[in-house]
Amino acid sequence: MAILFSDGFETGNYTGWAATTVSGAGSTLGANGASAHAGSFGSDALVTGGGGNEATCKGTTVTTTTSVLSAQCQFRVHQNNVGGGEAYLLQMHNAADSIGVNFENNGGTWAIVFTNRAGSTSRTSLTQQTFTIDTWYLVEMLSDWTGANQIYQVYINGTLDTTVTDSSVGSNRVYAKVLGGIYTANGILLIPDGQRLSETYIDKLLNHNRINPISQSLLVYC
């Protein structure tokens, strides 16, 4: 299996990544020595507040030569205050950033969530539900669309934890990039009451819908 994208943050920043996004009061993203799993630097993300806030780094878009793509990272949780909300920690997106598969904590439950080929949200709880604070874990998500069904798998420390089969009708989900960090998907106040619908807020709506499709009605005053 070929490695299409890899970065260990050894530059002390995110120059090896295509983009970074930090949004929400108190959210931070930085490479520092205290967060290193190996070498001199690691990535540290903190997100506070409601849904739609994030601190993420996005890898370059890759071209797959097979119909299997996986993403992995060494991660540890410093604090876990998700409560009733939902936070993504490792994501794979398609080239257009319109669909994704996510390793998440949803109200205290660890799961894999994605939009299936029919366009519906699929969420499956992992077998492993204990991730000890400040303990390193190797997490890998894999998507395989070689056969009639699309297969998703999650590995924890090299051991298969969860397999999900998408047998719904529709086009295969072809992923092309990896995102690391934190994105808060639920508990949402995307646009505060009375705010002008600016380009910034439109981008925020589109970004949230890309990761977690919005099914509610949106009321806009003109």
C-alpha positions as CSV (number, residue, x, y, z in Angstrom):
1,M,0.0,0.0,0.0
2,A,1.4,3.4,-1.0
3,I,1.5,6.4,1.3
4,L,-0.1,9.3,-0.5
5,F,0.2,12.0,2.2
6,S,2.1,12.1,5.4
7,D,3.3,14.9,7.8
8,G,4.8,14.7,11.2
9,F,4.7,18.5,12.0
10,E,8.5,18.5,12.2
11,T,8.6,22.0,10.6
12,G,6.9,23.2,13.8
13,N,3.9,24.4,11.8
14,Y,1.4,23.3,9.1
15,T,3.4,24.1,5.9
16,G,3.0,20.5,4.9
17,W,-0.8,20.8,4.9
18,A,-3.1,22.3,2.3
19,A,-5.1,24.5,4.8
20,T,-5.9,25.1,8.4
21,T,-9.2,26.3,9.9
22,V,-9.7,27.8,13.3
23,S,-13.1,29.2,14.2
24,G,-15.0,29.9,17.4
25,A,-14.0,31.9,20.5
26,G,-11.2,30.1,22.4
27,S,-10.4,27.6,19.6
28,T,-6.7,27.1,19.0
29,L,-4.5,25.0,16.7
30,G,-0.7,24.8,16.9
31,A,2.3,22.5,16.6
32,N,4.4,22.2,19.7
33,G,6.8,19.9,21.5
34,A,4.4,18.9,24.3
35,S,2.1,17.3,21.7
36,A,4.7,15.2,20.0
37,H,4.2,11.5,19.8
38,A,7.6,11.0,18.2
39,G,10.2,13.6,17.1
40,S,10.1,17.2,18.1
41,F,6.5,18.4,17.3
42,G,2.9,17.3,17.3
43,S,-0.4,19.0,16.5
44,D,-2.5,20.4,19.4
45,A,-6.2,21.3,18.9
46,L,-8.7,22.9,21.3
47,V,-12.3,23.8,20.4
48,T,-14.7,25.5,22.8
49,G,-18.3,26.6,22.4
50,G,-21.1,25.3,20.2
51,G,-21.5,23.5,17.0
52,G,-19.7,24.6,13.8
53,N,-16.5,25.6,15.6
54,E,-13.3,23.9,14.6
55,A,-9.5,23.7,14.8
56,T,-8.4,21.4,11.9
57,C,-5.6,20.9,9.4
58,K,-6.5,19.6,5.9
59,G,-4.1,17.4,3.8
60,T,-3.5,17.8,0.1
61,T,-5.9,16.2,-2.3
62,V,-4.5,12.9,-3.5
63,T,-5.3,10.7,-6.5
64,T,-5.9,7.1,-5.5
65,T,-4.7,4.3,-7.9
66,T,-6.9,1.7,-6.1
67,S,-10.4,1.8,-4.6
68,V,-9.2,1.6,-1.1
69,L,-8.1,4.6,1.0
70,S,-7.2,4.8,4.7
71,A,-6.2,7.5,7.1
72,Q,-4.5,7.1,10.4
73,C,-3.1,9.2,13.2
74,Q,-1.6,8.9,16.7
75,F,-3.9,10.9,19.0
76,R,-4.6,11.4,22.7
77,V,-7.4,13.3,24.4
78,H,-6.3,16.0,26.9
79,Q,-9.9,16.6,28.1
80,N,-13.2,15.4,26.9
81,N,-16.1,17.8,27.6
82,V,-18.3,16.9,24.7
83,G,-21.4,16.5,26.9
84,G,-24.4,16.1,24.7
85,G,-22.6,17.5,21.6
86,E,-20.7,15.9,18.8
87,A,-17.0,16.3,17.8
88,Y,-15.1,14.9,14.9
89,L,-11.4,14.1,15.4
90,L,-10.3,12.3,12.2
91,Q,-12.0,12.8,8.9
92,M,-11.7,11.8,5.2
93,H,-13.3,14.0,2.5
94,N,-13.8,13.7,-1.2
95,A,-11.9,16.1,-3.5
96,A,-14.8,18.6,-3.5
97,D,-15.2,18.5,0.4
98,S,-18.9,17.7,-0.1
99,I,-18.9,14.4,1.7
100,G,-16.9,12.8,4.5
101,V,-16.4,9.9,6.9
102,N,-15.6,10.8,10.5
103,F,-14.2,9.3,13.7
104,E,-16.2,11.0,16.4
105,N,-17.3,11.4,20.0
106,N,-21.1,11.9,20.0
107,G,-22.4,12.7,23.5
108,G,-19.8,10.5,25.1
109,T,-20.1,7.7,22.6
110,W,-17.2,6.9,20.2
111,A,-18.4,6.1,16.7
112,I,-17.8,6.2,12.9
113,V,-20.3,8.4,11.0
114,F,-20.6,9.0,7.2
115,T,-23.2,9.8,4.6
116,N,-24.0,6.6,2.8
117,R,-24.4,6.2,-1.0
118,A,-28.1,6.9,-0.7
119,G,-27.5,10.2,1.0
120,S,-28.5,9.2,4.6
121,T,-26.4,9.5,7.7
122,S,-24.9,6.3,9.0
123,R,-23.6,6.2,12.6
124,T,-22.1,3.1,14.2
125,S,-20.7,2.9,17.7
126,L,-17.2,1.5,18.1
127,T,-16.6,-1.6,20.2
128,Q,-13.9,0.2,22.2
129,Q,-15.5,3.0,24.2
130,T,-12.7,3.8,26.6
131,F,-10.0,6.2,25.5
132,T,-8.0,7.1,28.6
133,I,-7.0,10.7,29.0
134,D,-3.5,11.6,27.9
135,T,-2.9,8.1,26.5
136,W,-1.8,7.6,22.9
137,Y,-3.9,5.6,20.5
138,L,-3.2,4.7,16.8
139,V,-6.6,5.2,15.0
140,E,-7.1,4.2,11.4
141,M,-10.2,4.6,9.2
142,L,-10.4,2.7,6.0
143,S,-12.9,2.9,3.1
144,D,-13.0,0.1,0.4
145,W,-15.2,0.6,-2.6
146,T,-13.8,-2.2,-4.8
147,G,-16.9,-4.4,-4.5
148,A,-20.7,-4.1,-4.8
149,N,-20.9,-2.7,-1.3
150,Q,-18.7,0.1,0.2
151,I,-16.9,-1.1,3.3
152,Y,-15.8,1.0,6.2
153,Q,-13.5,-0.2,9.0
154,V,-11.9,1.4,12.1
155,Y,-8.7,0.0,13.6
156,I,-7.5,0.9,17.1
157,N,-3.8,0.2,17.8
158,G,-3.6,-2.0,14.8
159,T,-6.6,-4.2,15.8
160,L,-9.9,-4.2,13.8
161,D,-12.6,-2.6,16.0
162,T,-15.6,-1.9,13.8
163,T,-16.8,-2.8,10.3
164,V,-19.7,-1.1,8.6
165,T,-21.1,-2.2,5.2
166,D,-22.9,0.4,3.0
167,S,-25.2,-1.6,0.7
168,S,-27.4,1.4,-0.1
169,V,-28.1,2.3,-3.7
170,G,-26.0,5.2,-5.1
171,S,-22.6,6.2,-6.3
172,N,-19.5,5.1,-4.3
173,R,-17.9,7.6,-2.0
174,V,-14.5,8.3,-3.3
175,Y,-12.3,10.0,-0.7
176,A,-9.2,12.0,-1.5
177,K,-7.9,13.9,1.6
178,V,-7.5,13.6,5.4
179,L,-8.4,16.2,8.1
180,G,-7.1,16.1,11.7
181,G,-8.1,18.2,14.7
182,I,-11.5,18.9,16.1
183,Y,-14.8,19.9,14.5
184,T,-17.9,20.3,16.6
185,A,-20.8,19.1,14.5
186,N,-23.8,19.5,16.9
187,G,-25.2,21.6,19.6
188,I,-25.6,24.2,17.0
189,L,-25.9,27.9,16.8
190,L,-24.4,28.5,13.4
191,I,-25.5,32.2,13.0
192,P,-26.3,34.3,16.0
193,D,-29.7,36.0,16.0
194,G,-29.8,39.3,14.2
195,Q,-26.5,38.8,12.4
196,R,-26.1,39.8,8.7
197,L,-25.8,36.8,6.4
198,S,-22.2,37.6,5.3
199,E,-19.9,35.6,3.2
200,T,-18.2,34.3,6.4
201,Y,-21.5,32.9,7.7
202,I,-22.4,31.5,4.3
203,D,-19.1,29.6,4.3
204,K,-19.8,28.4,7.8
205,L,-23.2,27.0,6.7
206,L,-21.6,25.3,3.7
207,N,-18.8,23.8,5.8
208,H,-21.2,22.5,8.4
209,N,-23.5,21.0,5.7
210,R,-20.6,19.3,4.0
211,I,-19.6,17.5,7.2
212,N,-23.1,17.0,8.8
213,P,-25.9,17.7,6.3
214,I,-28.5,20.2,7.6
215,S,-32.0,18.8,7.6
216,Q,-33.7,21.6,9.5
217,S,-35.3,24.7,7.9
218,L,-33.2,27.8,7.7
219,L,-35.1,31.1,8.2
220,V,-33.4,34.2,6.7
221,Y,-34.8,37.7,6.9
222,C,-34.3,40.0,3.9
